[in-house]
Amino acid sequence: VQEMLLYVGISLVLWQFFSGTVVDCSNAFVANAHYFMNQHVSPSTIVLAIIYRHVLILGHNALIVVVLLAFIGIWPGWALLYLIPGAAFVLILSYWFGYVLAALSARYRDISQVAAIVIQFGFFFTPIIWKLDQAPAEVRRFLLLNPFHHLIEVIRAPLVGSAPDGWTWASVAVLSLGGFVLSLPLIGWVRNRIVFWL
């Protein structure tokens, strides 16, 4: 029971970060249109400000994880070092995905509603309040295609004293670095057009 309590606690804290970042970024440029109209503000500044705010919130909520670790008596040890590359991958992905999502939402206003719905469904299809090994074997391989699972696992695993598996590392690396490289042309193309869409 204590192990499951720690698992769910960490998962919910991380999910709040991801869901909050996605929802806020989906409306980032529209909600801050006055900055674009009245002064020259880089779109990246808006996205980075949102990520920064949610990192601060995550830092405050991390106290819950610390209390749970102390209560259960688990010390992650050297596995905590895996948090460094894991967090770097998550932040890189948050930037490029947040930027692209904000730009698409500025051009197509229904994107923000779609993002909110995807987040709601994503909660139930991501191992947050249940573990992946509790799912049937034939369903498990499809759940491994869920990017939210890997983004949470790359942070959650080190906190419970284990290393993320190779599939998780590969998935997060491809999503963050590959997505960043592929998004650069789109970011460059929309940067000067956002003000005309608001």
C-alpha positions in Angstrom: 0.0 0.0 0.0 2.8 2.4 0.9 4.6 1.7 -2.4 1.4 2.4 -4.3 0.8 5.6 -2.3 4.3 6.8 -3.3 3.7 5.8 -7.0 0.4 7.6 -7.2 1.7 10.7 -5.3 4.7 11.2 -7.6 2.5 10.5 -10.7 -0.1 13.1 -9.7 2.5 15.8 -9.0 4.1 15.2 -12.4 0.8 15.0 -14.2 -0.2 18.4 -12.8 3.0 19.8 -14.3 2.4 18.3 -17.8 -1.4 19.0 -17.9 -1.0 22.6 -16.7 1.8 23.3 -19.1 -0.1 21.9 -22.1 -3.4 23.7 -21.2 -1.7 27.0 -20.6 0.5 26.8 -23.7 -2.5 26.0 -25.8 -3.8 29.5 -25.1 -0.5 31.3 -24.5 -0.3 33.7 -27.5 -4.1 34.4 -27.5 -4.2 35.2 -23.8 -1.1 37.4 -24.1 -2.1 39.1 -27.3 -1.7 42.6 -25.7 2.0 42.1 -25.4 2.3 41.5 -29.1 0.1 44.4 -30.0 1.8 47.0 -27.7 5.4 46.0 -27.8 7.9 43.7 -29.4 7.9 40.5 -27.4 9.5 37.3 -28.5 7.0 34.4 -28.6 9.6 32.3 -26.9 9.4 34.6 -23.9 5.8 33.8 -23.4 6.3 30.1 -23.7 9.3 30.1 -21.4 7.4 32.1 -18.8 4.6 29.5 -18.7 7.1 26.7 -18.3 9.0 28.6 -15.6 5.7 29.1 -13.7 4.9 25.5 -13.8 8.4 24.4 -12.8 8.0 26.7 -9.7 4.6 25.0 -9.0 6.2 21.6 -9.5 9.0 22.6 -7.0 6.4 23.5 -4.4 4.4 20.3 -5.0 7.7 18.2 -4.8 7.5 18.7 -1.0 4.7 16.2 -1.1 7.0 13.7 -2.7 9.7 14.4 -0.1 7.2 13.8 2.7 6.0 10.6 1.2 9.7 9.4 0.7 10.4 10.2 4.4 7.1 8.6 5.6 7.7 5.4 3.7 11.4 5.3 4.4 12.8 5.2 0.9 15.9 7.0 -0.2 16.5 6.9 -4.0 20.3 7.0 -3.6 22.5 7.4 -6.7 19.4 6.8 -9.0 18.5 10.4 -8.4 21.3 11.3 -10.9 19.0 10.0 -13.6 16.8 13.0 -12.9 19.3 15.4 -14.5 19.1 14.1 -18.1 15.4 13.2 -17.6 14.5 16.7 -16.5 16.5 18.2 -19.4 14.6 16.1 -21.9 11.3 17.1 -20.4 12.1 20.8 -20.4 13.3 20.7 -24.1 10.1 18.9 -25.1 7.9 21.3 -23.0 9.5 24.2 -24.9 9.1 23.1 -28.5 5.7 21.4 -28.0 4.4 24.4 -26.0 5.5 26.8 -28.8 4.0 24.8 -31.6 0.8 24.3 -29.7 0.5 28.0 -28.8 1.1 28.9 -32.5 -1.4 26.5 -33.8 -4.0 27.7 -31.2 -3.4 31.3 -32.3 -4.1 30.3 -35.9 -6.9 27.8 -35.1 -8.7 28.8 -32.0 -10.3 25.4 -31.4 -6.9 23.8 -30.7 -7.0 24.9 -27.0 -10.3 23.0 -26.5 -8.9 19.9 -28.2 -5.8 20.0 -26.0 -8.0 20.2 -22.9 -10.0 17.1 -24.0 -6.8 15.2 -24.9 -5.4 15.9 -21.4 -8.6 14.7 -19.8 -8.6 11.4 -21.7 -4.8 11.1 -21.3 -5.1 10.9 -17.6 -7.1 7.7 -17.8 -4.8 6.1 -20.4 -1.6 6.9 -18.6 -0.3 4.8 -15.7 -0.9 7.4 -12.9 -3.4 5.9 -10.5 -2.6 2.4 -11.8 0.6 0.6 -12.8 1.6 -0.5 -16.2 2.0 -4.1 -15.2 -1.6 -4.2 -14.0 -2.8 -3.9 -17.5 -3.4 -7.0 -19.7 -0.3 -8.1 -21.6 -2.0 -7.5 -25.0 -3.0 -4.0 -24.0 0.4 -3.1 -22.4 2.3 -2.8 -25.7 -0.2 -0.2 -26.9 0.1 1.7 -23.7 3.8 1.9 -24.2 3.1 4.1 -27.2 1.6 6.8 -24.9 4.2 9.6 -24.7 2.9 10.8 -21.3 3.9 7.4 -19.8 7.5 7.8 -20.8 7.7 11.5 -19.8 6.4 10.7 -16.3 8.4 7.5 -16.0 11.7 9.2 -16.8 11.2 11.3 -13.7 9.3 8.9 -11.5 11.7 6.0 -11.7 14.7 7.8 -10.3 12.6 9.1 -7.4 11.7 5.5 -6.3 15.3 4.4 -6.7 15.4 2.7 -10.1 16.6 3.6 -13.5 14.2 4.2 -16.4 14.3 1.4 -19.0 15.9 1.7 -22.4 12.6 2.1 -24.2 11.7 5.0 -22.0 15.0 6.8 -22.6 14.8 6.2 -26.3 11.2 7.5 -26.5 11.9 10.6 -24.4 15.1 11.4 -26.4 13.4 11.1 -29.7 10.4 13.1 -28.6 12.5 15.9 -27.1 15.5 16.2 -29.4 13.9 14.9 -32.5 10.8 17.0 -32.0 12.9 20.1 -31.3 14.9 19.8 -34.5 11.8 19.1 -36.6 9.9 22.0 -35.0 12.6 24.6 -35.7 11.5 25.4 -39.3 7.9 25.8 -38.1 8.9 28.0 -35.2 11.0 30.2 -37.6 8.1 30.4 -40.1 5.3 31.3 -37.6 7.4 33.7 -35.4 6.6 36.8 -37.5 3.1 35.8 -38.4 1.7 35.3 -34.9 0.8 38.9 -34.5 -1.4 38.8 -37.6 -3.3 35.8 -36.2 -4.3 37.5 -32.9 
